């Protein structure tokens, strides 16, 4: 049974068994189980459900519940609600993630639960497997699931949620993908990138394709530059040993920002909602990714914050791993030809921010119309975090006797527009993992990454990653708490960005991107 053929909420009348691999790890405790609790509270899990944690730790079900309880209590639900949810959670251990005997025993418990459910016409027994485990054990886990845990199609579905990283380069991706695709079809696989679960990203198809005034200007005739930014105010915080294997390009740009970019710049999908939207959206994303040529070394500015190598988990104290990168892309299609596309990401910067910024071209003849006065470029900004917002930088007459154009913001702030306690119709803005797990249950694959998208993403990035590592490019050192290397701002300006879009701030001010 294809996920795209399933009714949106049809799973609610079926039985559901969830197995969380790596149940005692940080990801499961901080994200997976809290997201399942959110769905439970909002009535988005079936009544007939069991949740199993699986790991190598020799602990009991009660000990697992104690481990995840502090993270569930942070959600501020009533203690009895949390306790009711925890009563659904059980634990099973194995010698490895590929332990056939252990998984067979676990499946006997699952099948016993399923057989005790009253079977009625149209009822299915669905199984969801969540991989909160390192990629090195994906293959053995997938193989064990295939051998011992698959549901027969006529009885229900089997779905696997796969966490990134999806390889380290094109070759490692192909190896990982071969291990999974030899066992499962794309209907079974949900490769999760939590940025695709963010409100503003899931909103992109609505913002772009239901508003004529946006879609009419969403092209090279009107847009000067596109910049996607990810900024964190902290460094590796003891996780440098892991980060040093990947660097900021693999960690953020190749997956999160490129996925967001593909939705921001794609052509309209054949359908954006409904049972066939998943492949329609991913086809549109792949089409634009195929228009992006591999990155050249001269299109990169790399940085590393001062003190990065002091992280005790980093063994190589002469490490050249970048913690900051600005990369210019090109999209060689009729909509975007000639428009510089900038991806920017960094750690230990001056603020926490993730946003999409489109700077429009200069207003024609403005210098003549307004007697040579500066007329800043318009910008469309979609802020992903913190505090989702859409704002348009627009020029108006300065109040008073003069007619000088000044720039101001026309803003939609989600917290005040939709989520304030004083509004009658107070909404709920779920976190990305909660949205995405719900999408898995509903069989909606549009917010998950298909194998051909990943292949193309690695084809775009792998050549420059190899050049950086072969040439031993040394990143530019920048102070912690800064905007990153000055050279990055200079590079972006040379690409055509106008830093006077906000005339009240110089180009180094933090309110810019």
DOVOVEX-883223 format. One record per residue (C-alpha): x, y, z negated; residue in three letters. Coordinates in steps of 0.02 Angstrom, whole numbers. Example, Ala and Ser with C-alpha at 12.3 -4.5 7.8 and 13.67 -1.06 7.14 Angstrom:
<recs>
@xx=615&yy=-225&zz=-390&rest=ala .
@xx=684&yy=-53&zz=-357&rest=ser .
</recs>
This chain:
<recs>
@xx=0&yy=0&zz=0&rest=unk .
@xx=81&yy=162&zz=58&rest=unk .
@xx=94&yy=301&zz=-72&rest=unk .
@xx=25&yy=425&zz=53&rest=unk .
@xx=-132&yy=321&zz=74&rest=unk .
@xx=-172&yy=325&zz=-112&rest=unk .
@xx=-308&yy=441&zz=-175&rest=unk .
@xx=-236&yy=586&zz=-274&rest=unk .
@xx=-302&yy=527&zz=-442&rest=unk .
@xx=-343&yy=347&zz=-396&rest=unk .
@xx=-203&yy=284&zz=-508&rest=unk .
@xx=-303&yy=340&zz=-662&rest=unk .
@xx=-427&yy=197&zz=-642&rest=unk .
@xx=-287&yy=71&zz=-625&rest=unk .
@xx=-169&yy=-10&zz=-748&rest=unk .
@xx=5&yy=67&zz=-758&rest=unk .
@xx=169&yy=-4&zz=-824&rest=unk .
@xx=317&yy=115&zz=-835&rest=unk .
@xx=496&yy=55&zz=-866&rest=unk .
@xx=625&yy=188&zz=-907&rest=unk .
@xx=802&yy=124&zz=-875&rest=unk .
@xx=931&yy=210&zz=-983&rest=unk .
@xx=798&yy=242&zz=-1115&rest=unk .
@xx=921&yy=284&zz=-1253&rest=unk .
@xx=1017&yy=412&zz=-1149&rest=unk .
@xx=1005&yy=602&zz=-1147&rest=unk .
@xx=905&yy=617&zz=-986&rest=unk .
@xx=769&yy=498&zz=-1044&rest=unk .
@xx=757&yy=577&zz=-1216&rest=unk .
@xx=760&yy=758&zz=-1157&rest=unk .
@xx=662&yy=747&zz=-994&rest=unk .
@xx=578&yy=582&zz=-952&rest=unk .
@xx=486&yy=542&zz=-1113&rest=unk .
@xx=436&yy=723&zz=-1149&rest=unk .
@xx=365&yy=736&zz=-972&rest=unk .
@xx=266&yy=576&zz=-997&rest=unk .
@xx=199&yy=650&zz=-1160&rest=unk .
@xx=142&yy=806&zz=-1065&rest=unk .
@xx=47&yy=699&zz=-941&rest=unk .
@xx=-28&yy=597&zz=-1083&rest=unk .
@xx=-90&yy=754&zz=-1173&rest=unk .
@xx=-172&yy=822&zz=-1015&rest=unk .
@xx=-260&yy=659&zz=-975&rest=unk .
@xx=-151&yy=624&zz=-823&rest=unk .
@xx=-98&yy=449&zz=-874&rest=unk .
@xx=-215&yy=299&zz=-858&rest=unk .
@xx=-302&yy=234&zz=-1013&rest=unk .
@xx=-227&yy=63&zz=-977&rest=unk .
@xx=-42&yy=103&zz=-990&rest=unk .
@xx=115&yy=33&zz=-1069&rest=unk .
@xx=287&yy=115&zz=-1069&rest=unk .
@xx=446&yy=14&zz=-1088&rest=unk .
@xx=620&yy=78&zz=-1121&rest=unk .
@xx=762&yy=-29&zz=-1058&rest=unk .
@xx=947&yy=-10&zz=-1097&rest=unk .
@xx=1098&yy=-107&zz=-1159&rest=unk .
@xx=1086&yy=-40&zz=-1338&rest=unk .
@xx=1035&yy=-173&zz=-1463&rest=unk .
@xx=893&yy=-77&zz=-1547&rest=unk .
@xx=711&yy=-108&zz=-1588&rest=unk .
@xx=557&yy=-23&zz=-1518&rest=unk .
@xx=540&yy=74&zz=-1680&rest=unk .
@xx=720&yy=134&zz=-1669&rest=unk .
@xx=690&yy=196&zz=-1491&rest=unk .
@xx=537&yy=291&zz=-1551&rest=unk .
@xx=641&yy=372&zz=-1688&rest=unk .
@xx=772&yy=424&zz=-1560&rest=unk .
@xx=650&yy=512&zz=-1446&rest=unk .
@xx=534&yy=582&zz=-1581&rest=unk .
@xx=634&yy=744&zz=-1612&rest=unk .
@xx=626&yy=788&zz=-1427&rest=unk .
@xx=439&yy=757&zz=-1420&rest=unk .
@xx=406&yy=864&zz=-1573&rest=unk .
@xx=488&yy=1011&zz=-1484&rest=unk .
@xx=336&yy=1017&zz=-1369&rest=unk .
@xx=231&yy=1080&zz=-1514&rest=unk .
@xx=91&yy=953&zz=-1499&rest=unk .
@xx=-1&yy=891&zz=-1653&rest=unk .
@xx=100&yy=754&zz=-1743&rest=unk .
@xx=-43&yy=630&zz=-1727&rest=unk .
@xx=-45&yy=656&zz=-1537&rest=unk .
@xx=141&yy=618&zz=-1530&rest=unk .
@xx=118&yy=464&zz=-1638&rest=unk .
@xx=-22&yy=401&zz=-1526&rest=unk .
@xx=90&yy=422&zz=-1375&rest=unk .
@xx=236&yy=335&zz=-1461&rest=unk .
@xx=125&yy=185&zz=-1497&rest=unk .
@xx=126&yy=154&zz=-1309&rest=unk .
@xx=317&yy=149&zz=-1303&rest=unk .
@xx=411&yy=-16&zz=-1323&rest=unk .
@xx=592&yy=-69&zz=-1298&rest=unk .
@xx=683&yy=-212&zz=-1216&rest=unk .
@xx=871&yy=-234&zz=-1201&rest=unk .
@xx=984&yy=-326&zz=-1082&rest=unk .
@xx=1169&yy=-362&zz=-1063&rest=unk .
@xx=1172&yy=-252&zz=-907&rest=unk .
@xx=1054&yy=-158&zz=-792&rest=unk .
@xx=1065&yy=-304&zz=-673&rest=unk .
@xx=1024&yy=-436&zz=-804&rest=unk .
@xx=897&yy=-545&zz=-713&rest=unk .
@xx=850&yy=-646&zz=-867&rest=unk .
@xx=818&yy=-491&zz=-973&rest=unk .
@xx=711&yy=-410&zz=-838&rest=unk .
@xx=617&yy=-572&zz=-809&rest=unk .
@xx=576&yy=-575&zz=-996&rest=unk .
@xx=521&yy=-393&zz=-987&rest=unk .
@xx=411&yy=-433&zz=-838&rest=unk .
@xx=328&yy=-574&zz=-932&rest=unk .
@xx=275&yy=-443&zz=-1061&rest=unk .
@xx=214&yy=-329&zz=-922&rest=unk .
@xx=116&yy=-469&zz=-839&rest=unk .
@xx=40&yy=-517&zz=-1005&rest=unk .
@xx=-20&yy=-339&zz=-1027&rest=unk .
@xx=-89&yy=-337&zz=-850&rest=unk .
@xx=-179&yy=-503&zz=-871&rest=unk .
@xx=-264&yy=-439&zz=-1029&rest=unk .
@xx=-340&yy=-293&zz=-935&rest=unk .
@xx=-518&yy=-318&zz=-872&rest=unk .
@xx=-503&yy=-331&zz=-684&rest=unk .
@xx=-638&yy=-243&zz=-585&rest=unk .
@xx=-665&yy=-212&zz=-402&rest=unk .
@xx=-538&yy=-88&zz=-333&rest=unk .
@xx=-426&yy=-96&zz=-487&rest=unk .
@xx=-238&yy=-107&zz=-463&rest=unk .
@xx=-91&yy=-147&zz=-577&rest=unk .
@xx=43&yy=-19&zz=-537&rest=unk .
@xx=226&yy=-20&zz=-590&rest=unk .
@xx=343&yy=129&zz=-602&rest=unk .
@xx=530&yy=112&zz=-632&rest=unk .
@xx=627&yy=268&zz=-683&rest=unk .
@xx=817&yy=267&zz=-657&rest=unk .
@xx=887&yy=378&zz=-797&rest=unk .
@xx=1054&yy=292&zz=-769&rest=unk .
@xx=1219&yy=329&zz=-680&rest=unk .
@xx=1226&yy=298&zz=-491&rest=unk .
@xx=1359&yy=163&zz=-515&rest=unk .
@xx=1224&yy=46&zz=-582&rest=unk .
@xx=1087&yy=92&zz=-458&rest=unk .
@xx=1125&yy=-55&zz=-344&rest=unk .
@xx=1123&yy=-191&zz=-478&rest=unk .
@xx=966&yy=-118&zz=-556&rest=unk .
@xx=876&yy=-108&zz=-389&rest=unk .
@xx=926&yy=-285&zz=-346&rest=unk .
@xx=863&yy=-351&zz=-513&rest=unk .
@xx=697&yy=-259&zz=-491&rest=unk .
@xx=677&yy=-331&zz=-317&rest=unk .
@xx=707&yy=-507&zz=-379&rest=unk .
@xx=601&yy=-502&zz=-537&rest=unk .
@xx=484&yy=-352&zz=-549&rest=unk .
@xx=398&yy=-317&zz=-383&rest=unk .
@xx=210&yy=-301&zz=-381&rest=unk .
@xx=119&yy=-384&zz=-237&rest=unk .
@xx=49&yy=-253&zz=-118&rest=unk .
@xx=-130&yy=-310&zz=-133&rest=unk .
@xx=-120&yy=-294&zz=-323&rest=unk .
@xx=-43&yy=-121&zz=-336&rest=unk .
@xx=112&yy=-19&zz=-299&rest=unk .
@xx=293&yy=-24&zz=-355&rest=unk .
@xx=387&yy=142&zz=-358&rest=unk .
@xx=565&yy=187&zz=-407&rest=unk .
@xx=618&yy=361&zz=-465&rest=unk .
@xx=802&yy=388&zz=-425&rest=unk .
@xx=900&yy=529&zz=-509&rest=unk .
@xx=1041&yy=624&zz=-425&rest=unk .
@xx=1185&yy=628&zz=-386&rest=unk .
@xx=1149&yy=539&zz=-222&rest=unk .
@xx=1331&yy=508&zz=-183&rest=unk .
@xx=1484&yy=620&zz=-186&rest=unk .
@xx=1507&yy=637&zz=2&rest=unk .
@xx=1435&yy=563&zz=162&rest=unk .
@xx=1524&yy=396&zz=143&rest=unk .
@xx=1472&yy=367&zz=-38&rest=unk .
@xx=1294&yy=419&zz=3&rest=unk .
@xx=1286&yy=292&zz=145&rest=unk .
@xx=1349&yy=155&zz=28&rest=unk .
@xx=1220&yy=200&zz=-105&rest=unk .
@xx=1081&yy=217&zz=23&rest=unk .
@xx=1123&yy=49&zz=99&rest=unk .
@xx=1108&yy=-33&zz=-72&rest=unk .
@xx=935&yy=41&zz=-97&rest=unk .
@xx=865&yy=34&zz=80&rest=unk .
@xx=912&yy=-149&zz=98&rest=unk .
@xx=795&yy=-186&zz=-48&rest=unk .
@xx=657&yy=-56&zz=-29&rest=unk .
@xx=568&yy=51&zz=100&rest=unk .
@xx=553&yy=240&zz=85&rest=unk .
@xx=374&yy=216&zz=21&rest=unk .
@xx=450&yy=138&zz=-136&rest=unk .
@xx=586&yy=269&zz=-165&rest=unk .
@xx=564&yy=439&zz=-248&rest=unk .
@xx=733&yy=529&zz=-253&rest=unk .
@xx=706&yy=665&zz=-381&rest=unk .
@xx=784&yy=839&zz=-371&rest=unk .
@xx=704&yy=937&zz=-513&rest=unk .
@xx=719&yy=1101&zz=-418&rest=unk .
@xx=585&yy=1035&zz=-301&rest=unk .
@xx=470&yy=1027&zz=-452&rest=unk .
@xx=487&yy=1210&zz=-500&rest=unk .
@xx=331&yy=1316&zz=-484&rest=unk .
@xx=403&yy=1441&zz=-361&rest=unk .
@xx=476&yy=1305&zz=-250&rest=unk .
@xx=315&yy=1205&zz=-246&rest=unk .
@xx=228&yy=1370&zz=-207&rest=unk .
@xx=332&yy=1408&zz=-52&rest=unk .
@xx=217&yy=1326&zz=75&rest=unk .
@xx=68&yy=1423&zz=5&rest=unk .
@xx=162&yy=1588&zz=-6&rest=unk .
@xx=230&yy=1575&zz=170&rest=unk .
@xx=91&yy=1495&zz=269&rest=unk .
@xx=-66&yy=1564&zz=188&rest=unk .
@xx=-11&yy=1747&zz=191&rest=unk .
@xx=-4&yy=1822&zz=365&rest=unk .
@xx=101&yy=1973&zz=313&rest=unk .
@xx=239&yy=1858&zz=248&rest=unk .
@xx=247&yy=1734&zz=391&rest=unk .
@xx=244&yy=1873&zz=523&rest=unk .
@xx=407&yy=1947&zz=457&rest=unk .
@xx=490&yy=1783&zz=408&rest=unk .
@xx=615&yy=1783&zz=551&rest=unk .
@xx=774&yy=1857&zz=626&rest=unk .
@xx=683&yy=2008&zz=696&rest=unk .
@xx=647&yy=2074&zz=522&rest=unk .
@xx=766&yy=1990&zz=399&rest=unk .
@xx=946&yy=2045&zz=384&rest=unk .
@xx=1007&yy=1912&zz=261&rest=unk .
@xx=947&yy=1771&zz=149&rest=unk .
@xx=1032&yy=1740&zz=-18&rest=unk .
@xx=995&yy=1597&zz=-138&rest=unk .
@xx=1072&yy=1620&zz=-310&rest=unk .
@xx=1098&yy=1507&zz=-460&rest=unk .
@xx=1184&yy=1580&zz=-614&rest=unk .
@xx=1219&yy=1506&zz=-785&rest=unk .
@xx=1289&yy=1607&zz=-933&rest=unk .
@xx=1378&yy=1456&zz=-1008&rest=unk .
@xx=1520&yy=1343&zz=-953&rest=unk .
@xx=1538&yy=1155&zz=-959&rest=unk .
@xx=1518&yy=1146&zz=-1149&rest=unk .
@xx=1611&yy=982&zz=-1173&rest=unk .
@xx=1544&yy=902&zz=-1013&rest=unk .
@xx=1692&yy=958&zz=-909&rest=unk .
@xx=1753&yy=780&zz=-884&rest=unk .
@xx=1594&yy=743&zz=-785&rest=unk .
@xx=1583&yy=911&zz=-698&rest=unk .
@xx=1767&yy=905&zz=-645&rest=unk .
@xx=1728&yy=754&zz=-536&rest=unk .
@xx=1599&yy=851&zz=-436&rest=unk .
@xx=1620&yy=1040&zz=-447&rest=unk .
@xx=1490&yy=1175&zz=-419&rest=unk .
@xx=1466&yy=1139&zz=-233&rest=unk .
@xx=1412&yy=959&zz=-259&rest=unk .
@xx=1324&yy=996&zz=-423&rest=unk .
@xx=1214&yy=1140&zz=-363&rest=unk .
@xx=1235&yy=1197&zz=-182&rest=unk .
@xx=1228&yy=1033&zz=-84&rest=unk .
@xx=1068&yy=975&zz=-170&rest=unk .
@xx=967&yy=1106&zz=-267&rest=unk .
@xx=999&yy=1261&zz=-163&rest=unk .
@xx=1002&yy=1173&zz=5&rest=unk .
@xx=835&yy=1089&zz=-35&rest=unk .
@xx=758&yy=1257&zz=-82&rest=unk .
@xx=832&yy=1336&zz=75&rest=unk .
@xx=755&yy=1204&zz=187&rest=unk .
@xx=581&yy=1245&zz=119&rest=unk .
@xx=614&yy=1432&zz=128&rest=unk .
@xx=666&yy=1427&zz=311&rest=unk .
@xx=575&yy=1279&zz=390&rest=unk .
@xx=442&yy=1291&zz=524&rest=unk .
@xx=261&yy=1260&zz=469&rest=unk .
@xx=232&yy=1075&zz=435&rest=unk .
@xx=89&yy=992&zz=527&rest=unk .
@xx=-2&yy=982&zz=359&rest=unk .
@xx=54&yy=1051&zz=190&rest=unk .
@xx=-72&yy=962&zz=79&rest=unk .
@xx=-165&yy=798&zz=88&rest=unk .
@xx=-123&yy=614&zz=109&rest=unk .
@xx=0&yy=639&zz=253&rest=unk .
@xx=87&yy=796&zz=191&rest=unk .
@xx=238&yy=706&zz=118&rest=unk .
@xx=320&yy=657&zz=281&rest=unk .
@xx=254&yy=811&zz=370&rest=unk .
@xx=344&yy=927&zz=248&rest=unk .
@xx=503&yy=823&zz=251&rest=unk .
@xx=501&yy=818&zz=441&rest=unk .
@xx=497&yy=1009&zz=442&rest=unk .
@xx=640&yy=1017&zz=316&rest=unk .
@xx=745&yy=894&zz=417&rest=unk .
@xx=715&yy=997&zz=574&rest=unk .
@xx=793&yy=1151&zz=497&rest=unk .
@xx=935&yy=1052&zz=417&rest=unk .
@xx=978&yy=983&zz=589&rest=unk .
@xx=998&yy=1164&zz=647&rest=unk .
@xx=1134&yy=1200&zz=517&rest=unk .
@xx=1311&yy=1162&zz=579&rest=unk .
@xx=1445&yy=1098&zz=460&rest=unk .
@xx=1521&yy=1232&zz=349&rest=unk .
@xx=1691&yy=1306&zz=390&rest=unk .
@xx=1824&yy=1342&zz=258&rest=unk .
@xx=1826&yy=1528&zz=303&rest=unk .
@xx=1641&yy=1535&zz=253&rest=unk .
@xx=1682&yy=1496&zz=70&rest=unk .
@xx=1737&yy=1597&zz=-81&rest=unk .
@xx=1780&yy=1487&zz=-230&rest=unk .
@xx=1806&yy=1534&zz=-411&rest=unk .
@xx=1846&yy=1458&zz=-580&rest=unk .
@xx=1810&yy=1542&zz=-745&rest=unk .
@xx=1950&yy=1582&zz=-867&rest=unk .
@xx=1973&yy=1443&zz=-993&rest=unk .
@xx=1883&yy=1309&zz=-892&rest=unk .
@xx=2026&yy=1185&zz=-914&rest=unk .
@xx=2025&yy=1212&zz=-1102&rest=unk .
@xx=1873&yy=1099&zz=-1112&rest=unk .
@xx=1943&yy=948&zz=-1207&rest=unk .
@xx=1851&yy=826&zz=-1094&rest=unk .
@xx=1951&yy=886&zz=-942&rest=unk .
@xx=2111&yy=784&zz=-928&rest=unk .
@xx=2190&yy=876&zz=-782&rest=unk .
@xx=2237&yy=1045&zz=-854&rest=unk .
@xx=2290&yy=1105&zz=-681&rest=unk .
@xx=2120&yy=1065&zz=-609&rest=unk .
@xx=2066&yy=1162&zz=-455&rest=unk .
@xx=1883&yy=1116&zz=-466&rest=unk .
@xx=1775&yy=1269&zz=-427&rest=unk .
@xx=1648&yy=1326&zz=-555&rest=unk .
@xx=1587&yy=1463&zz=-437&rest=unk .
@xx=1555&yy=1464&zz=-250&rest=unk .
@xx=1483&yy=1578&zz=-117&rest=unk .
@xx=1454&yy=1489&zz=49&rest=unk .
@xx=1388&yy=1560&zz=211&rest=unk .
@xx=1278&yy=1450&zz=320&rest=unk .
@xx=1207&yy=1473&zz=493&rest=unk .
@xx=1039&yy=1413&zz=556&rest=unk .
@xx=1050&yy=1396&zz=743&rest=unk .
@xx=868&yy=1401&zz=793&rest=unk .
@xx=755&yy=1536&zz=869&rest=unk .
@xx=686&yy=1592&zz=700&rest=unk .
@xx=852&yy=1619&zz=610&rest=unk .
@xx=991&yy=1634&zz=740&rest=unk .
@xx=1117&yy=1766&zz=685&rest=unk .
@xx=1048&yy=1787&zz=507&rest=unk .
@xx=1183&yy=1754&zz=375&rest=unk .
@xx=1123&yy=1629&zz=246&rest=unk .
@xx=1215&yy=1640&zz=79&rest=unk .
@xx=1214&yy=1508&zz=-58&rest=unk .
@xx=1288&yy=1570&zz=-221&rest=unk .
@xx=1309&yy=1473&zz=-383&rest=unk .
@xx=1418&yy=1487&zz=-537&rest=unk .
@xx=1445&yy=1445&zz=-719&rest=unk .
@xx=1497&yy=1560&zz=-863&rest=unk .
@xx=1422&yy=1711&zz=-775&rest=unk .
@xx=1333&yy=1863&zz=-846&rest=unk .
@xx=1156&yy=1793&zz=-851&rest=unk .
@xx=1040&yy=1647&zz=-819&rest=unk .
@xx=951&yy=1666&zz=-654&rest=unk .
@xx=893&yy=1569&zz=-502&rest=unk .
@xx=810&yy=1662&zz=-359&rest=unk .
@xx=779&yy=1675&zz=-172&rest=unk .
@xx=813&yy=1848&zz=-98&rest=unk .
@xx=772&yy=1903&zz=78&rest=unk .
@xx=841&yy=2074&zz=125&rest=unk .
@xx=752&yy=2153&zz=273&rest=unk .
@xx=831&yy=2255&zz=410&rest=unk .
@xx=847&yy=2445&zz=401&rest=unk .
@xx=687&yy=2541&zz=436&rest=unk .
@xx=709&yy=2606&zz=615&rest=unk .
@xx=752&yy=2791&zz=633&rest=unk .
@xx=734&yy=2819&zz=445&rest=unk .
@xx=885&yy=2935&zz=441&rest=unk .
@xx=799&yy=3050&zz=566&rest=unk .
@xx=626&yy=3040&zz=490&rest=unk .
@xx=687&yy=3083&zz=315&rest=unk .
@xx=821&yy=3212&zz=355&rest=unk .
@xx=968&yy=3097&zz=328&rest=unk .
@xx=913&yy=3041&zz=156&rest=unk .
@xx=955&yy=2864&zz=105&rest=unk .
@xx=814&yy=2741&zz=138&rest=unk .
@xx=859&yy=2577&zz=50&rest=unk .
@xx=816&yy=2412&zz=132&rest=unk .
@xx=661&yy=2318&zz=78&rest=unk .
@xx=685&yy=2152&zz=-9&rest=unk .
@xx=573&yy=2004&zz=-48&rest=unk .
@xx=629&yy=1915&zz=-207&rest=unk .
@xx=558&yy=1752&zz=-274&rest=unk .
@xx=626&yy=1715&zz=-447&rest=unk .
@xx=630&yy=1531&zz=-496&rest=unk .
@xx=695&yy=1556&zz=-673&rest=unk .
@xx=682&yy=1625&zz=-801&rest=unk .
@xx=503&yy=1690&zz=-795&rest=unk .
@xx=437&yy=1654&zz=-620&rest=unk .
@xx=399&yy=1810&zz=-519&rest=unk .
@xx=379&yy=1876&zz=-343&rest=unk .
@xx=426&yy=2056&zz=-312&rest=unk .
@xx=449&yy=2165&zz=-160&rest=unk .
@xx=571&yy=2309&zz=-162&rest=unk .
@xx=478&yy=2447&zz=-72&rest=unk .
@xx=511&yy=2631&zz=-41&rest=unk .
@xx=394&yy=2768&zz=-101&rest=unk .
@xx=402&yy=2957&zz=-115&rest=unk .
@xx=487&yy=3016&zz=-274&rest=unk .
@xx=355&yy=3097&zz=-386&rest=unk .
@xx=359&yy=3286&zz=-391&rest=unk .
@xx=392&yy=3423&zz=-263&rest=unk .
@xx=523&yy=3330&zz=-159&rest=unk .
@xx=492&yy=3197&zz=-27&rest=unk .
@xx=646&yy=3092&zz=-63&rest=unk .
@xx=617&yy=2904&zz=-34&rest=unk .
@xx=651&yy=2802&zz=-191&rest=unk .
@xx=640&yy=2616&zz=-214&rest=unk .
@xx=525&yy=2527&zz=-336&rest=unk .
@xx=457&yy=2352&zz=-362&rest=unk .
@xx=286&yy=2284&zz=-319&rest=unk .
@xx=286&yy=2135&zz=-436&rest=unk .
@xx=186&yy=1981&zz=-480&rest=unk .
@xx=248&yy=1911&zz=-646&rest=unk .
@xx=178&yy=1739&zz=-678&rest=unk .
@xx=185&yy=1750&zz=-868&rest=unk .
@xx=72&yy=1903&zz=-873&rest=unk .
@xx=-34&yy=1861&zz=-721&rest=unk .
@xx=-76&yy=1681&zz=-764&rest=unk .
@xx=-12&yy=1625&zz=-932&rest=unk .
@xx=-42&yy=1759&zz=-1064&rest=unk .
@xx=-142&yy=1705&zz=-1215&rest=unk .
@xx=-259&yy=1854&zz=-1195&rest=unk .
@xx=-327&yy=1798&zz=-1026&rest=unk .
@xx=-487&yy=1700&zz=-1023&rest=unk .
@xx=-425&yy=1571&zz=-897&rest=unk .
@xx=-258&yy=1534&zz=-977&rest=unk .
@xx=-160&yy=1417&zz=-864&rest=unk .
@xx=-28&yy=1287&zz=-901&rest=unk .
@xx=139&yy=1296&zz=-814&rest=unk .
@xx=216&yy=1122&zz=-828&rest=unk .
@xx=403&yy=1093&zz=-818&rest=unk .
@xx=479&yy=1023&zz=-659&rest=unk .
@xx=495&yy=843&zz=-720&rest=unk .
@xx=313&yy=837&zz=-775&rest=unk .
@xx=256&yy=896&zz=-604&rest=unk .
@xx=367&yy=773&zz=-512&rest=unk .
@xx=320&yy=620&zz=-615&rest=unk .
@xx=138&yy=664&zz=-582&rest=unk .
@xx=178&yy=675&zz=-396&rest=unk .
@xx=253&yy=499&zz=-406&rest=unk .
@xx=96&yy=431&zz=-487&rest=unk .
@xx=-10&yy=516&zz=-353&rest=unk .
@xx=98&yy=448&zz=-213&rest=unk .
@xx=144&yy=623&zz=-153&rest=unk .
@xx=319&yy=616&zz=-80&rest=unk .
@xx=332&yy=792&zz=-10&rest=unk .
@xx=433&yy=853&zz=-160&rest=unk .
@xx=556&yy=709&zz=-153&rest=unk .
@xx=709&yy=692&zz=-42&rest=unk .
@xx=706&yy=571&zz=104&rest=unk .
@xx=861&yy=476&zz=158&rest=unk .
@xx=880&yy=567&zz=325&rest=unk .
@xx=875&yy=736&zz=234&rest=unk .
@xx=1015&yy=679&zz=119&rest=unk .
@xx=1118&yy=613&zz=263&rest=unk .
@xx=1107&yy=780&zz=353&rest=unk .
@xx=1146&yy=876&zz=193&rest=unk .
@xx=1306&yy=777&zz=170&rest=unk .
@xx=1351&yy=800&zz=353&rest=unk .
@xx=1341&yy=988&zz=326&rest=unk .
@xx=1447&yy=989&zz=167&rest=unk .
@xx=1568&yy=841&zz=175&rest=unk .
@xx=1689&yy=916&zz=304&rest=unk .
@xx=1720&yy=1074&zz=203&rest=unk .
@xx=1732&yy=976&zz=40&rest=unk .
@xx=1866&yy=868&zz=119&rest=unk .
@xx=1959&yy=1022&zz=182&rest=unk .
@xx=1953&yy=1105&zz=10&rest=unk .
@xx=2023&yy=949&zz=-73&rest=unk .
@xx=2154&yy=911&zz=61&rest=unk .
@xx=2214&yy=1091&zz=67&rest=unk .
@xx=2211&yy=1104&zz=-123&rest=unk .
@xx=2122&yy=1271&zz=-113&rest=unk .
@xx=2149&yy=1360&zz=-278&rest=unk .
@xx=1993&yy=1450&zz=-338&rest=unk .
@xx=1999&yy=1632&zz=-390&rest=unk .
@xx=1999&yy=1655&zz=-579&rest=unk .
@xx=1858&yy=1761&zz=-649&rest=unk .
@xx=1817&yy=1817&zz=-828&rest=unk .
@xx=1681&yy=1727&zz=-924&rest=unk .
@xx=1524&yy=1833&zz=-934&rest=unk .
@xx=1560&yy=1923&zz=-769&rest=unk .
@xx=1471&yy=1917&zz=-601&rest=unk .
@xx=1608&yy=1804&zz=-535&rest=unk .
@xx=1755&yy=1851&zz=-422&rest=unk .
@xx=1750&yy=2026&zz=-349&rest=unk .
@xx=1802&yy=1946&zz=-185&rest=unk .
@xx=1632&yy=1859&zz=-177&rest=unk .
@xx=1537&yy=2025&zz=-179&rest=unk .
@xx=1655&yy=2093&zz=-46&rest=unk .
@xx=1627&yy=1939&zz=62&rest=unk .
@xx=1437&yy=1956&zz=48&rest=unk .
@xx=1448&yy=2140&zz=94&rest=unk .
@xx=1551&yy=2098&zz=249&rest=unk .
@xx=1415&yy=1975&zz=298&rest=unk .
@xx=1295&yy=2122&zz=308&rest=unk .
@xx=1214&yy=2138&zz=137&rest=unk .
@xx=1173&yy=2316&zz=84&rest=unk .
@xx=1208&yy=2340&zz=-101&rest=unk .
@xx=1114&yy=2507&zz=-101&rest=unk .
@xx=946&yy=2417&zz=-102&rest=unk .
@xx=934&yy=2479&zz=-281&rest=unk .
@xx=1011&yy=2655&zz=-274&rest=unk .
@xx=1011&yy=2670&zz=-464&rest=unk .
@xx=1140&yy=2532&zz=-484&rest=unk .
@xx=1313&yy=2508&zz=-413&rest=unk .
@xx=1356&yy=2345&zz=-327&rest=unk .
@xx=1428&yy=2265&zz=-484&rest=unk .
@xx=1271&yy=2288&zz=-589&rest=unk .
@xx=1190&yy=2130&zz=-656&rest=unk .
@xx=1015&yy=2170&zz=-595&rest=unk .
@xx=1074&yy=2132&zz=-420&rest=unk .
@xx=1093&yy=1951&zz=-375&rest=unk .
</recs>
